[in-house]
Amino acid sequence: MFRKIKLRDYDFKLVLMTIALSAVGIVAIGSAEGTLQARQLAGVVSGVVVMVIISFLDYSMLLRLYWLMYVGNLVLLAAVWLYGDDSHGAQRWLEIGGLRFQPSETAKIVLILFFAQFIMKHKKNLNTITIIGSCVVFCLVPWVLVYEQPDLSTSIVILVLFCVIMFAGGISLKLVFGVLAVVIPGVALVISLALQPENEFLTDNQRNRILAFIDPEEYSTTFAYQQLNSVTAIASGQLDGKGYKSNEITSVKNGNFLSEAETDFIFSVIGEEFGFKGCVVVIVLLFGIALECISVARKAKDVAGVIIGAGMGGLVAFQGFFNIGVATFILPNTGLTLPFVSYGLTSLISLFMGMGFVLNVRLQARKSKQ
């Protein structure tokens, strides 16, 4: 189960970047909501321990439990649907034995691991209708459970992850382009229909968020309010920011104009207090982590390792882009957290678990070439 390693083979660059980004999150959360800072610090410490332990294991052996992981995650998602806690009009949280967590966050990592093993076992037949259809079904079941919470943002992440996984797994490019030729106009049509008032594909809240993005002035005091304040906060930070925990009267954060400042709009806090320089640091670290994961995927010893590296790189890049896009108002409000930065122990520890597997892939890739 545990493998002997040489210290020089360990990907310290990836470890340092994840810890550095998490440290930025701890600092920013201390300003956004000081009472949560100690919990976030404890989450980072726990996550790093979990990441290191997983990195020393043999991921090939762990992936043999892929069906157990998949079914177990479905059970948790179903339990949320039946017994979950309601928060802000959505039922996404589950409490077991005093532990409150969000199974939709762990679902992202579980799906990467499940498909890593499933696709590797069926690599030769991946481009057949049977295997592709099976993959679609296996993705669709947890996707429906997440979407019905309702959690449109996480369901979008799952779909993007599935596309990244299939591409990394080696799906035919001809098939990819053929699907895109059908999907792109299809998605445009679905969005157009979903925005119609009488359509039930989107909830009223989801529809209004999209409309607020299209016409922010019309919704400036309602659904566009958070994002408009977010842009104001980031812009007011200018180059160097107003300073950590600034007590300036003009602070958007101090005036309580930023809703969910410790989660969805943590980037706004960073922009206001640390300015453009602080924002660049966050973006560079996110980009660096994603690129390093992809680099690991390219050196992996097998298809499973490729999918793990590419999947985690895609998750960090896509979710980071969407969170920052929402904070800067270049995308509709989705409610996605910023990886390693936003408050949320389930998301944080799940991401560290995923990075542990990436480190594991990197170690075994090195050894396979000796």
VOBA-1610 file (N, C-alpha, C; in pm, whole numbers, padded with zeros to 5 digits, always signed):
BEGIN
Met+00084-00121+00000Met+00000+00000+00000Met+00087+00126+00000Phe+00183+00134+00097Phe+00275+00248+00099Phe+00396+00218+00012Arg+00446+00319-00055Arg+00558+00301-00146Arg+00680+00375-00095Lys+00797+00318-00120Lys+00921+00385-00086Lys+00946+00496-00187Ile+00984+00611-00137Ile+01008+00724-00227Ile+01143+00788-00197Lys+01191+00862-00294Lys+01309+00944-00275Lys+01264+01088-00265Leu+01320+01160-00170Leu+01274+01296-00141Leu+01281+01385-00264Arg+01379+01363-00350Arg+01394+01448-00468Arg+01283+01426-00571Asp+01211+01313-00558Asp+01102+01284-00651Asp+00971+01352-00611Tyr+00966+01406-00491Tyr+00841+01465-00441Tyr+00817+01600-00509Asp+00692+01627-00547Asp+00659+01751-00616Asp+00635+01863-00515Phe+00745+01915-00461Phe+00734+02020-00360Phe+00677+02149-00418Lys+00696+02169-00547Lys+00642+02290-00610Lys+00491+02294-00599Leu+00426+02181-00626Leu+00280+02175-00616Leu+00235+02192-00471Val+00308+02130-00379Val+00274+02141-00237Val+00283+02286-00191Leu+00392+02352-00226Leu+00412+02491-00182Leu+00307+02584-00241Met+00270+02563-00367Met+00169+02650-00428Met+00032+02632-00362Thr-00005+02507-00331Thr-00134+02485-00265Thr-00136+02543-00125Ile-00027+02527-00052Ile-00020+02583+00084Ile-00020+02735+00079Ala+00053+02792-00016Ala+00058+02939-00029Ala-00080+02995-00061Leu-00152+02931-00153Leu-00286+02977-00187Leu-00381+02962-00068Ser-00367+02853+00005Ser-00449+02832+00124Ser-00419+02937+00231Ala-00291+02976+00242Ala-00252+03080+00338Ala-00316+03213+00303Val-00323+03244+00173Val-00392+03366+00129Val-00539+03360+00172Gly-00598+03242+00158Gly-00738+03224+00199Gly-00758+03246+00348Ile-00667+03192+00428Ile-00678+03209+00574Ile-00672+03357+00611Val-00580+03429+00549Val-00565+03572+00577Val-00691+03649+00534Ala-00739+03621+00414Ala-00857+03692+00362Ala-00981+03662+00444Ile-00998+03538+00486Ile-01114+03500+00568Ile-01109+03568+00704Gly-00987+03588+00755Gly-00972+03659+00882Gly-01027+03800+00875Ser-01023+03860+00757Ser-01079+03994+00739Ser-01227+03989+00707Ala-01267+03891+00625Ala-01407+03882+00584Ala-01497+03840+00699Glu-01454+03741+00776Glu-01531+03690+00890Glu-01432+03627+00989Gly-01383+03712+01081Gly-01276+03671+01172Gly-01305+03547+01255Thr-01431+03522+01286Thr-01465+03407+01370Thr-01442+03274+01300Leu-01426+03276+01167Leu-01408+03153+01090Leu-01262+03124+01059Gln-01173+03217+01094Gln-01033+03202+01054Gln-00967+03080+01119Ala-00994+03058+01248Ala-00932+02945+01317Ala-00979+02812+01258Arg-01106+02803+01221Arg-01158+02680+01161Arg-01096+02655+01024Gln-01078+02764+00947Gln-01015+02748+00816Gln-00870+02703+00831Leu-00800+02758+00929Leu-00662+02717+00956Leu-00656+02569+00992Ala-00748+02526+01078Ala-00754+02384+01116Ala-00784+02297+00995Gly-00870+02347+00906Gly-00902+02274+00784Gly-00782+02260+00692Val-00702+02366+00681Val-00582+02361+00598Val-00481+02262+00655Val-00460+02267+00785Val-00366+02174+00849Val-00412+02029+00828Ser-00541+02004+00850Ser-00596+01869+00830Ser-00583+01828+00684Gly-00612+01921+00593Gly-00603+01891+00450Gly-00463+01857+00406Val-00364+01929+00457Val-00225+01902+00422Val-00183+01764+00472Val-00227+01728+00592Val-00195+01595+00646Val-00256+01486+00559Val-00383+01505+00522Val-00450+01407+00435Val-00380+01399+00299Met-00343+01513+00244Met-00275+01517+00115Met-00143+01439+00119Val-00065+01461+00223Val+00065+01393+00235Val+00047+01243+00251Ile-00049+01202+00333Ile-00073+01058+00353Ile-00113+00991+00223Ile-00207+01051+00150Ile-00253+00994+00023Ile-00139+00988-00078Ser-00050+01088-00075Ser+00059+01092-00172Ser+00156+00976-00156Phe+00162+00918-00036Phe+00254+00806-00011Phe+00192+00670-00040Leu+00061+00668-00066Leu-00006+00542-00095Leu+00008+00506-00243Asp-00032+00386-00278Asp-00031+00342-00417Asp-00169+00369-00476Tyr-00180+00470-00561Tyr-00312+00507-00613Tyr-00374+00395-00696Ser-00291+00310-00755Ser-00344+00198-00833Ser-00424+00103-00746Met-00379+00085-00623Met-00452-00001-00529Met-00578+00068-00478Leu-00568+00197-00451Leu-00684+00271-00401Leu-00796+00275-00505Leu-00758+00285-00632Leu-00859+00293-00738Leu-00936+00163-00757Arg-00886+00055-00700Arg-00961-00070-00708Arg-01093-00062-00632Leu-01104+00038-00545Leu-01227+00060-00468Leu-01321+00157-00540Tyr-01302+00172-00671Tyr-01375+00277-00744Tyr-01526+00259-00739Trp-01575+00136-00741Trp-01720+00115-00732Trp-01772+00150-00592Leu-01694+00119-00491Leu-01732+00154-00353Leu-01739+00305-00337Met-01641+00374-00394Met-01641+00522-00389Met-01765+00578-00457Tyr-01793+00527-00576Tyr-01904+00579-00656Tyr-02038+00556-00587Val-02062+00432-00545Val-02190+00399-00480Val-02204+00473-00348Gly-02095+00478-00271Gly-02099+00550-00143Gly-02134+00696-00161Asn-02079+00758-00266Asn-02109+00899-00292Asn-02254+00918-00335Leu-02307+00823-00413Leu-02448+00830-00453Leu-02539+00821-00331Val-02503+00733-00238Val-02582+00718-00115Val-02585+00850-00038Leu-02471+00916-00028Leu-02464+01043+00044Leu-02545+01152-00028Leu-02536+01156-00161Leu-02612+01255-00237Leu-02762+01230-00225Ala-02800+01102-00224Ala-02942+01069-00206Ala-02988+01105-00065Ala-02899+01086+00033Ala-02932+01120+00171Ala-02954+01270+00186Val-02876+01349+00112Val-02896+01495+00114Val-03035+01529+00061Trp-03072+01463-00047Trp-03204+01486-00108Trp-03317+01451-00012Leu-03295+01347+00073Leu-03400+01301+00164Leu-03394+01369+00300Tyr-03271+01388+00354Tyr-03258+01434+00492Tyr-03170+01558+00508Gly-03128+01618+00399Gly-03033+01728+00407Gly-03087+01853+00473Asp-02994+01938+00519Asp-03028+02066+00581Asp-03051+02172+00473Asp-03151+02254+00493Asp-03182+02361+00398Asp-03107+02487+00436Ser-03043+02550+00335Ser-02971+02675+00357Ser-02982+02762+00233His-03032+02885+00249His-03048+02980+00138His-03133+02920+00024Gly-03235+02845+00060Gly-03325+02791-00040Gly-03275+02667-00112Ala-03164+02610-00065Ala-03108+02489-00127Ala-03079+02385-00020Gln-03096+02259-00056Gln-03073+02149+00037Gln-02946+02077-00005Arg-02832+02120+00053Arg-02701+02072+00009Arg-02617+02011+00120Trp-02659+02026+00244Trp-02577+01985+00357Trp-02633+01860+00423Leu-02541+01778+00474Leu-02579+01656+00543Leu-02504+01651+00676Glu-02574+01612+00781Glu-02512+01602+00913Glu-02518+01458+00962Ile-02401+01400+00988Ile-02390+01263+01037Ile-02299+01261+01160Gly-02354+01221+01273Gly-02274+01214+01395Gly-02214+01346+01436Gly-02286+01454+01414Gly-02236+01586+01451Gly-02145+01648+01347Leu-02111+01573+01242Leu-02026+01624+01134Leu-02114+01673+01020Arg-02103+01800+00988Arg-02183+01861+00881Arg-02095+01885+00759Phe-02133+01829+00646Phe-02052+01842+00527Phe-02140+01846+00403Gln-02077+01872+00287Gln-02147+01892+00162Gln-02102+01784+00062Pro-02179+01677+00045Pro-02139+01566-00043Pro-02115+01606-00189Ser-02178+01713-00236Ser-02156+01754-00374Ser-02013+01798-00399Glu-01944+01843-00292Glu-01803+01881-00307Glu-01714+01757-00322Thr-01741+01655-00241Thr-01662+01532-00252Thr-01695+01458-00382Ala-01815+01482-00437Ala-01856+01415-00561Ala-01761+01448-00676Lys-01709+01570-00679Lys-01617+01609-00786Lys-01493+01521-00786Ile-01436+01500-00668Ile-01313+01419-00657Ile-01345+01273-00683Val-01456+01225-00629Val-01494+01085-00646Val-01515+01052-00794Leu-01579+01141-00869Leu-01602+01116-01011Leu-01471+01109-01089Ile-01375+01194-01053Ile-01243+01187-01119Ile-01179+01051-01094Leu-01182+01005-00969Leu-01121+00877-00935Leu-01196+00760-00997Phe-01329+00767-00996Phe-01408+00658-01053Phe-01381+00642-01203Phe-01388+00753-01276Phe-01367+00744-01420Phe-01221+00713-01455Ala-01128+00752-01367Ala-00988+00718-01391Ala-00971+00566-01402Gln-01033+00494-01309Gln-01022+00347-01311Gln-01113+00286-01418Phe-01235+00337-01430Phe-01330+00279-01526Phe-01279+00292-01669Ile-01231+00408-01706Ile-01181+00429-01842Ile-01055+00348-01867Met-00968+00337-01766Met-00846+00258-01784Met-00880+00111-01811Lys-00983+00060-01741Lys-01023-00079-01761Lys-01086-00102-01899His-01144+00003-01955His-01213-00011-02084His-01147+00077-02191Lys-01019+00101-02177Lys-00946+00190-02267Lys-00961+00148-02413Lys-00949+00020-02441Lys-00952-00028-02580Lys-01088-00006-02646Asn-01193-00003-02564Asn-01329+00011-02618Asn-01391+00146-02584Leu-01307+00243-02550Leu-01359+00372-02503Leu-01448+00439-02607Asn-01411+00429-02734Asn-01485+00501-02838Asn-01603+00424-02895Thr-01646+00321-02822Thr-01765+00247-02864Thr-01889+00308-02799Ile-02002+00286-02861Ile-02128+00341-02808Ile-02156+00287-02668Thr-02123+00160-02644Thr-02152+00098-02514Thr-02077+00167-02401Ile-01946+00188-02419Ile-01865+00247-02311Ile-01895+00396-02295Ile-01908+00468-02405Ile-01941+00611-02395Ile-02078+00629-02331Gly-02174+00545-02372Gly-02307+00552-02311Gly-02303+00522-02163Ser-02221+00423-02124Ser-02207+00389-01982Ser-02149+00507-01904Cys-02046+00571-01961Cys-01985+00686-01895Cys-02086+00799-01876Val-02167+00824-01979Val-02268+00930-01970Val-02368+00899-01858Val-02412+00774-01850Val-02508+00734-01746Val-02447+00749-01608Phe-02320+00703-01592Phe-02254+00710-01462Phe-02231+00854-01418Cys-02219+00945-01512Cys-02207+01087-01479Cys-02344+01148-01452Leu-02443+01103-01529Leu-02577+01163-01523Leu-02645+01140-01388Val-02624+01022-01329Val-02693+00989-01202Val-02654+01086-01090Pro-02524+01105-01059Pro-02490+01204-00955Pro-02522+01346-00997Trp-02513+01373-01129Trp-02544+01508-01178Trp-02689+01545-01146Val-02782+01454-01168Val-02924+01480-01140Val-02944+01505-00991Leu-02880+01425-00906Leu-02894+01441-00761Leu-02841+01577-00715Val-02731+01623-00777Val-02676+01754-00742Val-02764+01866-00796Tyr-02808+01852-00919Tyr-02890+01956-00983Tyr-03021+01977-00907Glu-03080+01869-00855Glu-03209+01878-00787Glu-03199+01935-00646Gln-03079+01967-00597Gln-03068+02018-00459Gln-03136+02154-00436Pro-03145+02254-00518Pro-03081+02266-00648Pro-02942+02329-00635Asp-02849+02283-00719Asp-02713+02336-00720Asp-02665+02342-00865Leu-02708+02445-00936Leu-02676+02458-01078Leu-02526+02475-01098Ser-02460+02552-01010Ser-02317+02580-01028Ser-02234+02453-01020Thr-02257+02370-00918Thr-02181+02246-00905Thr-02215+02148-01016Ser-02340+02147-01060Ser-02378+02058-01171Ser-02307+02098-01300Ile-02283+02228-01318Ile-02206+02274-01434Ile-02061+02227-01423Val-02005+02236-01302Val-01867+02190-01280Val-01855+02042-01312Ile-01953+01963-01271Ile-01951+01819-01297Ile-01951+01791-01447Leu-02031+01864-01522Leu-02035+01845-01667Leu-01902+01881-01732Val-01842+01992-01688Val-01712+02031-01743Val-01606+01928-01706Leu-01609+01882-01582Leu-01515+01778-01539Leu-01528+01652-01625Phe-01651+01615-01654Phe-01675+01496-01736Phe-01613+01513-01874Cys-01626+01632-01932Cys-01565+01658-02063Cys-01413+01649-02056Val-01354+01706-01952Val-01208+01700-01935Val-01163+01555-01919Ile-01236+01479-01838Ile-01202+01339-01813Ile-01206+01257-01941Met-01312+01274-02019Met-01326+01198-02143Met-01217+01235-02243Phe-01183+01362-02250Phe-01076+01407-02340Phe-00942+01348-02296Ala-00913+01356-02165Ala-00787+01302-02113Ala-00782+01151-02128Gly-00899+01087-02121Gly-00903+00941-02133Gly-00876+00891-02272Gly-00884+00981-02373Gly-00851+00942-02509Gly-00968+00926-02603Ile-01077+00996-02576Ile-01192+00986-02665Ile-01156+01043-02803Ser-01213+00988-02908Ser-01181+01027-03045Ser-01213+01175-03069Leu-01118+01247-03132Leu-01140+01388-03162Leu-01253+01408-03263Lys-01268+01313-03352Lys-01379+01321-03448Lys-01513+01321-03375Leu-01521+01237-03274Leu-01643+01230-03194Leu-01663+01360-03115Val-01552+01415-03063Val-01559+01540-02986Val-01616+01652-03073Phe-01559+01669-03193Phe-01605+01777-03282Phe-01750+01753-03328Gly-01785+01628-03349Gly-01921+01596-03387Gly-02021+01632-03278Val-01984+01600-03153Val-02071+01632-03040Val-02082+01783-03022Leu-01969+01855-03036Leu-01971+02001-03021Leu-02060+02066-03126Ala-02059+02011-03247Ala-02142+02066-03353Ala-02290+02059-03320Val-02326+01960-03238Val-02466+01943-03197Val-02494+02016-03065Val-02398+02007-02971Val-02419+02059-02836Val-02424+02211-02831Ile-02332+02278-02900Ile-02323+02424-02891Ile-02455+02492-02931Pro-02510+02464-03049Pro-02641+02525-03081Pro-02751+02474-02989Gly-02738+02348-02943Gly-02838+02293-02852Gly-02841+02365-02719Val-02722+02395-02666Val-02712+02468-02538Val-02768+02608-02553Ala-02736+02673-02665Ala-02789+02808-02690Ala-02942+02807-02693Leu-02998+02703-02754Leu-03144+02691-02761Leu-03203+02666-02622Val-03139+02577-02544Val-03187+02546-02410Val-03185+02670-02321Ile-03074+02746-02328Ile-03065+02868-02246Ile-03173+02968-02286Ser-03195+02981-02417Ser-03298+03073-02465Ser-03436+03034-02413Leu-03465+02904-02419Leu-03594+02855-02370Leu-03605+02866-02218Ala-03492+02838-02149Ala-03492+02839-02002Ala-03519+02978-01946Leu-03481+03081-02023Leu-03501+03218-01975Leu-03644+03268-01993Gln-03725+03189-02060Gln-03865+03227-02074Gln-03936+03214-01939Pro-04017+03310-01901Pro-04082+03311-01768Pro-04161+03186-01736Glu-04226+03126-01836Glu-04313+03012-01808Glu-04238+02879-01804Asn-04107+02881-01837Asn-04030+02757-01842Asn-03983+02719-01702Glu-03983+02589-01672Glu-03947+02540-01538Glu-03810+02473-01534Phe-03731+02486-01643Phe-03598+02425-01645Phe-03507+02489-01541Leu-03518+02623-01527Leu-03443+02696-01425Leu-03539+02745-01318Thr-03487+02756-01194Thr-03567+02816-01088Thr-03574+02967-01113Asp-03666+03032-01046Asp-03679+03177-01062Asp-03549+03248-01023Asn-03484+03200-00917Asn-03360+03260-00870Asn-03250+03247-00974Gln-03237+03128-01034Gln-03134+03105-01136Gln-03161+03190-01260Arg-03287+03197-01301Arg-03323+03277-01418Arg-03294+03425-01395Asn-03326+03473-01277Asn-03305+03614-01246Asn-03157+03650-01241Arg-03073+03556-01199Arg-02929+03582-01196Arg-02875+03603-01337Ile-02923+03523-01431Ile-02879+03537-01570Ile-02931+03668-01629Leu-03056+03701-01602Leu-03114+03826-01651Leu-03042+03947-01590Ala-03000+03934-01464Ala-02927+04043-01399Ala-02791+04065-01465Phe-02732+03959-01514Phe-02604+03971-01585Phe-02624+04041-01719Ile-02734+04009-01786Ile-02764+04070-01916Ile-02800+04217-01902Asp-02878+04252-01798Asp-02923+04390-01778Asp-02904+04429-01631Pro-02778+04455-01589Pro-02750+04484-01448Pro-02820+04607-01394Glu-02843+04707-01477Glu-02910+04828-01428Glu-03052+04799-01383Glu-03120+04712-01454Glu-03258+04677-01419Glu-03265+04605-01285Tyr-03157+04532-01251Tyr-03156+04451-01129Tyr-03051+04502-01029Ser-03018+04629-01039Ser-02908+04686-00958Ser-02933+04681-00808Thr-03059+04678-00768Thr-03089+04674-00624Thr-03132+04534-00578Thr-03129+04438-00669Thr-03171+04302-00632Thr-03065+04199-00670Phe-03081+04134-00785Phe-02996+04021-00820Phe-02857+04061-00871Ala-02838+04184-00914Ala-02706+04230-00958Ala-02633+04304-00847Tyr-02700+04320-00735Tyr-02647+04402-00624Tyr-02512+04352-00575Gln-02500+04221-00550Gln-02376+04165-00496Gln-02259+04186-00592Gln-02282+04155-00719Gln-02173+04165-00815Gln-02131+04309-00841Leu-02226+04402-00843Leu-02192+04543-00861Leu-02107+04593-00744Asn-02142+04551-00623Asn-02063+04589-00506Asn-01926+04522-00509Ser-01921+04399-00560Ser-01795+04328-00572Ser-01698+04402-00664Val-01749+04447-00779Val-01666+04522-00873Val-01618+04651-00810Thr-01706+04717-00736Thr-01669+04841-00667Thr-01557+04817-00567Ala-01567+04707-00492Ala-01465+04674-00392Ala-01330+04650-00458Ile-01329+04569-00565Ile-01203+04537-00633Ile-01142+04663-00694Ala-01224+04745-00758Ala-01174+04867-00821Ala-01119+04966-00718Ser-01182+04971-00601Ser-01139+05067-00499Ser-01003+05030-00440Gly-00963+04904-00453Gly-00833+04862-00402Gly-00717+04914-00484Gln-00745+04948-00611Gln-00644+05000-00704Gln-00520+04910-00707Leu-00399+04966-00705Leu-00278+04885-00723Leu-00236+04812-00595Asp-00231+04884-00484Asp-00176+04828-00360Asp-00282+04791-00257Gly-00408+04828-00277Gly-00512+04795-00182Gly-00520+04893-00066Lys-00625+04877+00014Lys-00647+04965+00128Lys-00580+04916+00255Gly-00520+04798+00248Gly-00454+04743+00366Gly-00537+04636+00434Tyr-00470+04543+00498Tyr-00539+04431+00564Tyr-00624+04480+00679Lys-00749+04437+00680Lys-00847+04477+00782Lys-00857+04629+00793Ser-00854+04693+00679Ser-00861+04840+00674Ser-00990+04888+00742Asn-00976+05001+00814Asn-01094+05058+00881Asn-01144+05182+00808Glu-01109+05193+00680Glu-01155+05308+00602Glu-01308+05309+00592Ile-01364+05426+00599Ile-01510+05441+00592Ile-01561+05399+00454Thr-01477+05418+00352Thr-01518+05386+00215Thr-01508+05237+00182Ser-01470+05155+00278Ser-01455+05012+00252Ser-01590+04947+00223Val-01599+04881+00109Val-01723+04812+00073Val-01748+04696+00169Lys-01642+04625+00204Lys-01656+04511+00295Lys-01699+04556+00434Asn-01635+04660+00487Asn-01669+04708+00621Asn-01811+04763+00628Gly-01862+04808+00514Gly-01999+04858+00512Gly-02103+04748+00497Asn-02054+04623+00500Asn-02142+04505+00487Asn-02219+04504+00355Phe-02155+04556+00250Phe-02218+04556+00118Phe-02182+04430+00038Leu-02090+04348+00094Leu-02052+04224+00027Leu-02118+04106+00097Ser-02213+04044+00031Ser-02277+03925+00086Ser-02189+03803+00059Glu-02183+03709+00153Glu-02101+03588+00140Glu-01956+03624+00109Ala-01904+03723+00182Ala-01767+03771+00156Ala-01662+03663+00182Glu-01690+03572+00275Glu-01591+03469+00309Glu-01594+03350+00215Thr-01695+03343+00128Thr-01707+03228+00037Thr-01708+03273-00109Asp-01827+03305-00161Asp-01841+03336-00304Asp-01763+03459-00346Phe-01751+03560-00257Phe-01687+03686-00297Phe-01560+03714-00217Ile-01486+03610-00185Ile-01359+03629-00113Ile-01258+03703-00201Phe-01267+03685-00334Phe-01175+03754-00425Phe-01197+03905-00417Ser-01317+03948-00388Ser-01347+04091-00375Ser-01276+04150-00253Val-01273+04071-00144Val-01202+04114-00023Val-01054+04130-00052Ile-00998+04033-00124Ile-00856+04038-00159Ile-00828+04159-00248Gly-00916+04184-00345Gly-00897+04298-00434Gly-00903+04431-00361Glu-00994+04444-00266Glu-01008+04570-00194Glu-00891+04593-00098Glu-00848+04491-00028Glu-00748+04510+00076Glu-00604+04494+00027Phe-00583+04415-00080Phe-00448+04392-00130Phe-00429+04442-00273Gly-00535+04497-00331Gly-00526+04560-00460Gly-00498+04466-00576Phe-00457+04526-00687Phe-00428+04451-00809Phe-00316+04350-00785Lys-00218+04388-00705Lys-00105+04297-00675Lys-00153+04170-00607Gly-00243+04185-00509Gly-00296+04068-00440Gly-00377+03979-00532Cys-00455+04041-00621Cys-00535+03964-00717Cys-00444+03883-00811Val-00335+03945-00855Val-00242+03878-00945Val-00179+03757-00876Val-00144+03772-00749Val-00085+03660-00674Val-00180+03540-00673Val-00308+03566-00646Val-00408+03458-00642Val-00420+03392-00779Ile-00431+03473-00884Ile-00448+03419-01019Ile-00326+03339-01062Val-00208+03389-01033Val-00084+03317-01069Val-00075+03184-00997Leu-00112+03180-00869Leu-00107+03055-00793Leu-00209+02954-00846Leu-00330+03000-00878Leu-00431+02911-00936Leu-00382+02855-01070Phe-00329+02944-01153Phe-00280+02903-01284Phe-00163+02807-01270Gly-00075+02835-01173Gly+00041+02749-01151Gly+00002+02610-01105Ile-00096+02601-01015Ile-00143+02471-00967Ile-00205+02391-01081Ala-00289+02457-01160Ala-00353+02389-01273Ala-00250+02337-01373Leu-00152+02421-01407Leu-00048+02380-01501Leu+00036+02265-01447Glu+00067+02270-01318Glu+00147+02162-01258Glu+00071+02031-01261Cys-00058+02036-01235Cys-00140+01914-01243Cys-00139+01856-01385Ile-00149+01943-01483Ile-00145+01898-01623Ile-00008+01841-01658Ser+00097+01905-01603Ser+00232+01853-01624Ser+00248+01713-01567Val+00190+01691-01449Val+00192+01558-01388Val+00116+01459-01476Ala+00002+01501-01529Ala-00077+01414-01615Ala+00002+01368-01737Arg+00082+01455-01792Arg+00161+01422-01912Arg+00270+01320-01882Lys+00311+01312-01754Lys+00418+01219-01717Lys+00366+01093-01649Ala+00233+01080-01638Ala+00173+00967-01565Ala+00208+00834-01631Lys+00211+00730-01550Lys+00249+00598-01600Lys+00134+00527-01671Asp+00009+00571-01647Asp-00106+00504-01708Asp-00219+00604-01731Val-00325+00557-01795Val-00439+00643-01827Val-00506+00696-01701Ala-00512+00615-01598Ala-00574+00658-01472Ala-00501+00780-01416Gly-00368+00777-01420Gly-00289+00889-01372Gly-00310+01014-01456Val-00323+00995-01589Val-00349+01108-01678Val-00482+01175-01641Ile-00584+01094-01618Ile-00717+01148-01586Ile-00716+01219-01451Ile-00646+01163-01352Ile-00639+01226-01220Ile-00572+01364-01230Gly-00457+01370-01297Gly-00386+01497-01311Gly-00465+01599-01389Ala-00518+01557-01505Ala-00595+01649-01589Ala-00725+01690-01521Gly-00790+01596-01453Gly-00915+01626-01385Gly-00898+01729-01275Met-00795+01713-01192Met-00772+01809-01085Met-00728+01944-01139Gly-00644+01943-01245Gly-00605+02069-01307Gly-00724+02142-01366Gly-00812+02067-01432Gly-00933+02126-01489Gly-01026+02180-01383Leu-01039+02108-01272Leu-01127+02152-01163Leu-01080+02284-01104Val-00951+02294-01073Val-00897+02416-01013Val-00908+02533-01111Ala-00873+02507-01238Ala-00875+02615-01338Ala-01017+02664-01366Phe-01109+02570-01389Phe-01245+02609-01425Phe-01316+02677-01307Gln-01307+02618-01189Gln-01378+02675-01074Gln-01318+02809-01035Gly-01184+02820-01045Gly-01119+02947-01016Gly-01162+03055-01115Phe-01167+03019-01243Phe-01210+03114-01347Phe-01353+03160-01322Phe-01442+03069-01287Phe-01581+03105-01268Phe-01599+03193-01144Asn-01530+03162-01035Asn-01544+03244-00915Asn-01494+03386-00940Ile-01378+03398-01001Ile-01322+03530-01030Ile-01407+03601-01135Gly-01460+03526-01232Gly-01548+03584-01332Gly-01673+03643-01272Val-01728+03577-01172Val-01846+03629-01102Val-01810+03754-01022Ala-01697+03749-00952Ala-01655+03863-00869Ala-01627+03987-00952Thr-01582+03968-01076Thr-01551+04082-01163Thr-01664+04112-01261Phe-01775+04040-01249Phe-01897+04061-01328Phe-01878+04035-01478Ile-01791+03941-01511Ile-01782+03901-01652Ile-01861+03771-01676Leu-01919+03717-01567Leu-02003+03597-01574Leu-02123+03615-01481Pro-02234+03546-01507Pro-02348+03551-01414Pro-02312+03491-01279Asn-02382+03532-01177Asn-02357+03483-01041Asn-02390+03334-01032Thr-02288+03251-01001Thr-02307+03106-00997Thr-02301+03048-00857Gly-02233+03114-00764Gly-02223+03061-00629Gly-02111+02961-00610Leu-02011+02961-00700Leu-01897+02870-00685Leu-01790+02934-00597Thr-01726+02853-00514Thr-01620+02903-00426Thr-01487+02907-00500Leu-01392+02982-00446Leu-01258+02993-00503Leu-01171+02883-00442Pro-01118+02792-00523Pro-01042+02677-00471Pro-00929+02718-00376Phe-00924+02653-00259Phe-00821+02672-00156Phe-00828+02807-00086Val-00915+02898-00131Val-00920+03032-00075Val-01049+03056+00003Ser-01163+03024-00057Ser-01292+03046+00009Ser-01308+02959+00132Tyr-01390+03007+00226Tyr-01420+02927+00344Tyr-01510+02810+00307Gly-01482+02696+00367Gly-01560+02575+00342Gly-01473+02453+00362Leu-01490+02383+00472Leu-01400+02273+00507Leu-01418+02152+00415Thr-01541+02124+00371Thr-01564+02011+00282Thr-01490+02031+00150Ser-01506+02150+00093Ser-01440+02182-00032Ser-01288+02180-00016Leu-01240+02238+00092Leu-01096+02250+00116Leu-01030+02113+00129Ile-01085+02028+00215Ile-01025+01897+00238Ile-01040+01808+00115Ser-01152+01821+00043Ser-01169+01744-00081Ser-01062+01780-00183Leu-01033+01910-00196Leu-00930+01954-00289Leu-00793+01902-00249Phe-00764+01905-00120Phe-00635+01853-00073Phe-00625+01702-00098Met-00736+01631-00082Met-00737+01488-00114Met-00702+01466-00262Gly-00765+01546-00348Gly-00737+01535-00491Gly-00592+01564-00522Met-00535+01665-00456Met-00394+01697-00478Met-00302+01587-00426Gly-00346+01518-00322Gly-00269+01403-00273Gly-00257+01296-00380Phe-00366+01273-00452Phe-00362+01175-00562Phe-00272+01223-00676Val-00273+01354-00704Val-00185+01407-00808Val-00039+01387-00769Leu-00005+01415-00643Leu+00131+01392-00594Leu+00169+01245-00606Asn+00073+01159-00576Asn+00093+01015-00586Asn+00125+00974-00729Val+00049+01028-00824Val+00073+01000-00966Val+00213+01046-01006Arg+00252+01162-00958Arg+00385+01218-00990Arg+00496+01128-00939Leu+00483+01078-00817Leu+00585+00991-00759Leu+00599+00861-00839Gln+00489+00803-00876Gln+00494+00677-00949Gln+00541+00698-01093Ala+00513+00814-01149Ala+00562+00842-01284Ala+00714+00848-01284Arg+00771+00906-01182Arg+00916+00914-01169Arg+00977+00775-01161Lys+00920+00693-01076Lys+00974+00560-01053Lys+00961+00471-01176Ser+00857+00493-01255Ser+00835+00410-01372Ser+00939+00432-01478Lys+01016+00543-01468Lys+01115+00573-01569Lys+01258+00542-01522Gln+01268+00484-01404Gln+01399+00451-01353Gln+01447+00317-01410
//
